């Protein structure tokens, strides 16, 4: 049994002002319904797709092995990875 599990990390894009698109990385830890910000764009992107791609590029930097995904150590071996 491995002592790592997949992190629940996602990218979303929001547009606080028309034409200003920001990416945000979020992660769910213990409660699958609660998401916490990890990191976000400091400057806006001109389109949704450019913001989304920039966020995904940042997410991939968290991944040491793209075949395995973003891994984190298991803190409690009896805990469910589903929260």
Phi and psi restraints in degrees (value plus and minus 20) as a CYANA .aco file:
   2 UNK   PHI    -100.2   -60.2
   2 UNK   PSI     133.2   173.2
   3 UNK   PHI    -120.1   -80.1
   3 UNK   PSI       4.8    44.8
   4 UNK   PHI    -146.9  -106.9
   4 UNK   PSI     135.7   175.7
   5 UNK   PHI    -158.8  -118.8
   5 UNK   PSI     140.7   180.7
   6 UNK   PHI     -89.7   -49.7
   6 UNK   PSI     113.4   153.4
   7 UNK   PHI     -96.7   -56.7
   7 UNK   PSI     125.2   165.2
   8 UNK   PHI    -112.6   -72.6
   8 UNK   PSI      70.9   110.9
   9 UNK   PHI    -139.4   -99.4
   9 UNK   PSI     121.1   161.1
  10 UNK   PHI    -160.5  -120.5
  10 UNK   PSI     140.1   180.1
  11 UNK   PHI    -134.6   -94.6
  11 UNK   PSI     114.4   154.4
  12 UNK   PHI    -155.2  -115.2
  12 UNK   PSI     141.6   181.6
  13 UNK   PHI    -141.8  -101.8
  13 UNK   PSI     116.1   156.1
  14 UNK   PHI    -148.8  -108.8
  14 UNK   PSI     137.9   177.9
  15 UNK   PHI    -147.0  -107.0
  15 UNK   PSI      65.7   105.7
  16 UNK   PHI     -88.0   -48.0
  16 UNK   PSI     -49.7    -9.7
  17 UNK   PHI    -151.8  -111.8
  17 UNK   PSI     126.1   166.1
  18 UNK   PHI     -72.0   -32.0
  18 UNK   PSI     105.0   145.0
  19 UNK   PHI      64.5   104.5
  19 UNK   PSI     -19.5    20.5
  20 UNK   PHI    -131.4   -91.4
  20 UNK   PSI      83.8   123.8
  21 UNK   PHI    -127.5   -87.5
  21 UNK   PSI     107.5   147.5
  22 UNK   PHI    -139.8   -99.8
  22 UNK   PSI     117.4   157.4
  23 UNK   PHI    -113.6   -73.6
  23 UNK   PSI     132.4   172.4
  24 UNK   PHI    -159.9  -119.9
  24 UNK   PSI     113.1   153.1
  25 UNK   PHI    -114.3   -74.3
  25 UNK   PSI     111.5   151.5
  26 UNK   PHI    -147.8  -107.8
  26 UNK   PSI     136.1   176.1
  27 UNK   PHI    -160.9  -120.9
  27 UNK   PSI     119.7   159.7
  28 UNK   PHI    -122.5   -82.5
  28 UNK   PSI     111.8   151.8
  29 UNK   PHI    -126.5   -86.5
  29 UNK   PSI    -119.9   -79.9
  30 UNK   PHI     -95.4   -55.4
  30 UNK   PSI     -61.7   -21.7
  31 UNK   PHI    -125.0   -85.0
  31 UNK   PSI      95.8   135.8
  32 UNK   PHI     -82.9   -42.9
  32 UNK   PSI     -32.6     7.4
  33 UNK   PHI    -116.1   -76.1
  33 UNK   PSI     -27.7    12.3
  34 UNK   PHI    -127.6   -87.6
  34 UNK   PSI     107.2   147.2
  35 UNK   PHI    -140.3  -100.3
  35 UNK   PSI     117.0   157.0
  36 UNK   PHI    -135.4   -95.4
  36 UNK   PSI     120.9   160.9
  37 UNK   PHI     -87.9   -47.9
  37 UNK   PSI     115.7   155.7
  38 UNK   PHI    -120.1   -80.1
  38 UNK   PSI     -69.4   -29.4
  39 UNK   PHI    -181.4  -141.4
  39 UNK   PSI     136.3   176.3
  40 UNK   PHI    -168.9  -128.9
  40 UNK   PSI     142.6   182.6
  41 UNK   PHI     -83.3   -43.3
  41 UNK   PSI     118.4   158.4
  42 UNK   PHI    -106.5   -66.5
  42 UNK   PSI     -47.7    -7.7
  43 UNK   PHI    -146.1  -106.1
  43 UNK   PSI     129.5   169.5
  44 UNK   PHI     -93.7   -53.7
  44 UNK   PSI     135.4   175.4
  45 UNK   PHI    -125.6   -85.6
  45 UNK   PSI     132.4   172.4
  46 UNK   PHI     -95.8   -55.8
  46 UNK   PSI     -37.9     2.1
  47 UNK   PHI    -157.9  -117.9
  47 UNK   PSI     138.9   178.9
  48 UNK   PHI     -80.8   -40.8
  48 UNK   PSI     -66.0   -26.0
  49 UNK   PHI     -85.1   -45.1
  49 UNK   PSI     -56.9   -16.9
  50 UNK   PHI     -87.9   -47.9
  50 UNK   PSI     -57.8   -17.8
  51 UNK   PHI     -86.9   -46.9
  51 UNK   PSI     -63.6   -23.6
  52 UNK   PHI     -81.1   -41.1
  52 UNK   PSI     -65.5   -25.5
  53 UNK   PHI     -83.6   -43.6
  53 UNK   PSI     -60.1   -20.1
  54 UNK   PHI     -85.2   -45.2
  54 UNK   PSI     -59.9   -19.9
  55 UNK   PHI     -84.9   -44.9
  55 UNK   PSI     -61.6   -21.6
  56 UNK   PHI     -86.1   -46.1
  56 UNK   PSI     -56.2   -16.2
  57 UNK   PHI     -81.9   -41.9
  57 UNK   PSI     -61.8   -21.8
  58 UNK   PHI     -86.3   -46.3
  58 UNK   PSI     -61.3   -21.3
  59 UNK   PHI     -80.2   -40.2
  59 UNK   PSI     -63.4   -23.4
  60 UNK   PHI     -83.5   -43.5
  60 UNK   PSI     -44.8    -4.8
  61 UNK   PHI     -89.1   -49.1
  61 UNK   PSI     -39.3     0.7
  62 UNK   PHI     -99.8   -59.8
  62 UNK   PSI     -30.5     9.5
  63 UNK   PHI    -124.1   -84.1
  63 UNK   PSI      94.9   134.9
  64 UNK   PHI     -94.4   -54.4
  64 UNK   PSI     -56.1   -16.1
  65 UNK   PHI    -151.2  -111.2
  65 UNK   PSI      89.7   129.7
  66 UNK   PHI     -88.0   -48.0
  66 UNK   PSI     -35.5     4.5
  67 UNK   PHI     -96.9   -56.9
  67 UNK   PSI     -43.7    -3.7
  68 UNK   PHI    -122.3   -82.3
  68 UNK   PSI     -48.2    -8.2
  69 UNK   PHI      71.9   111.9
  69 UNK   PSI    -195.6  -155.6
  70 UNK   PHI     -95.4   -55.4
  70 UNK   PSI      91.6   131.6
  71 UNK   PHI    -124.5   -84.5
  71 UNK   PSI     129.9   169.9
  72 UNK   PHI    -156.3  -116.3
  72 UNK   PSI     131.0   171.0
  73 UNK   PHI     -85.8   -45.8
  73 UNK   PSI     126.6   166.6
  74 UNK   PHI     -99.6   -59.6
  74 UNK   PSI     103.6   143.6
  75 UNK   PHI    -103.4   -63.4
  75 UNK   PSI     -57.5   -17.5
  76 UNK   PHI    -149.6  -109.6
  76 UNK   PSI      95.3   135.3
  77 UNK   PHI     -85.1   -45.1
  77 UNK   PSI     -36.3     3.7
  78 UNK   PHI    -111.6   -71.6
  78 UNK   PSI     -27.2    12.8
  79 UNK   PHI     -97.1   -57.1
  79 UNK   PSI     122.5   162.5
  80 UNK   PHI     -98.8   -58.8
  80 UNK   PSI     117.7   157.7
  81 UNK   PHI     -88.7   -48.7
  81 UNK   PSI     -28.4    11.6
  82 UNK   PHI    -109.7   -69.7
  82 UNK   PSI     -24.7    15.3
